[in-house]
């Protein structure tokens, strides 16, 4: 008989048990946003300097946005970046599992 308590449980269950689920979800969401903005910049042929100018922000602020490991980005910065590349953002609250 296998005595491993994690067999049959989900990865989310394990991460929640370890207390890291929320942090992992935040990191994953930020990486997706950074990747999507970066890809949209490529499609629009915008370099970082042009993007920062269009956003009316600094290059360092844009670098923080594009850094997948930096989660200290304001919603306003995300909104302005999305607007410049012709996108919009959508957030929604969903029921916790």
C-alpha positions in Angstrom: 0.0 0.0 0.0 1.3 3.4 -1.0 1.5 5.8 2.0 2.2 9.0 0.0 -0.5 11.5 1.1 -0.1 13.5 -2.2 -1.0 10.7 -4.6 -4.4 11.6 -6.1 -4.2 15.3 -5.1 -3.7 18.1 -7.5 -0.7 20.4 -7.8 -2.9 23.3 -6.6 -3.7 21.2 -3.5 0.0 20.7 -2.8 0.9 24.3 -3.4 -1.9 25.5 -1.2 -0.8 23.0 1.5 2.7 24.5 1.3 1.3 28.0 1.4 2.7 29.0 -2.0 -0.3 28.8 -4.3 -1.1 32.5 -4.3 2.5 33.5 -4.9 2.8 31.1 -7.8 -0.4 32.3 -9.3 0.7 35.9 -9.1 4.1 35.1 -10.7 2.3 33.2 -13.5 -0.1 36.0 -14.2 2.7 38.6 -14.3 4.7 36.4 -16.7 1.8 36.1 -19.0 1.2 39.8 -19.0 4.9 40.6 -19.7 4.9 38.0 -22.5 1.7 39.4 -24.1 2.9 43.0 -24.0 6.3 42.0 -25.4 4.7 40.1 -28.3 2.3 42.9 -29.1 5.3 45.3 -29.1 7.0 43.1 -31.6 3.9 43.0 -33.8 3.7 46.8 -33.7 7.4 47.1 -34.3 7.8 49.2 -31.2 11.2 49.2 -29.4 11.4 50.0 -25.7 12.2 53.6 -26.1 9.2 54.2 -28.5 6.9 52.2 -26.2 7.9 54.1 -23.1 7.4 57.4 -24.9 3.9 56.4 -26.2 3.0 55.3 -22.6 4.3 58.6 -21.3 6.5 56.8 -18.8 10.1 56.0 -18.2 12.1 53.2 -19.7 12.8 51.8 -16.3 9.0 51.6 -15.6 8.6 49.7 -18.9 11.5 47.4 -18.0 9.7 46.5 -14.7 6.5 45.8 -16.7 8.4 43.5 -19.2 10.3 41.8 -16.4 8.4 38.5 -15.8 9.8 38.2 -12.3 8.9 41.7 -11.1 5.4 41.8 -9.7 5.5 45.4 -8.5 3.7 47.0 -11.5 0.7 49.2 -11.2 -2.6 48.5 -13.0 -2.2 51.9 -14.6 1.1 50.9 -16.2 -0.5 47.7 -17.5 -3.5 49.7 -18.8 -1.3 52.3 -20.6 0.9 49.6 -22.2 -2.1 47.7 -23.4 -3.6 50.8 -24.9 -0.4 51.7 -26.8 -0.3 48.2 -28.4 -4.0 48.3 -29.3 -5.2 45.9 -26.6 -7.3 46.2 -23.6 -7.1 44.5 -20.2 -9.7 42.4 -18.5 -9.7 41.3 -14.9 -12.3 39.2 -13.2 -12.9 37.8 -9.8 -13.6 34.1 -9.8 -14.8 31.8 -7.0 -12.0 30.3 -5.0 -11.8 26.5 -5.2 
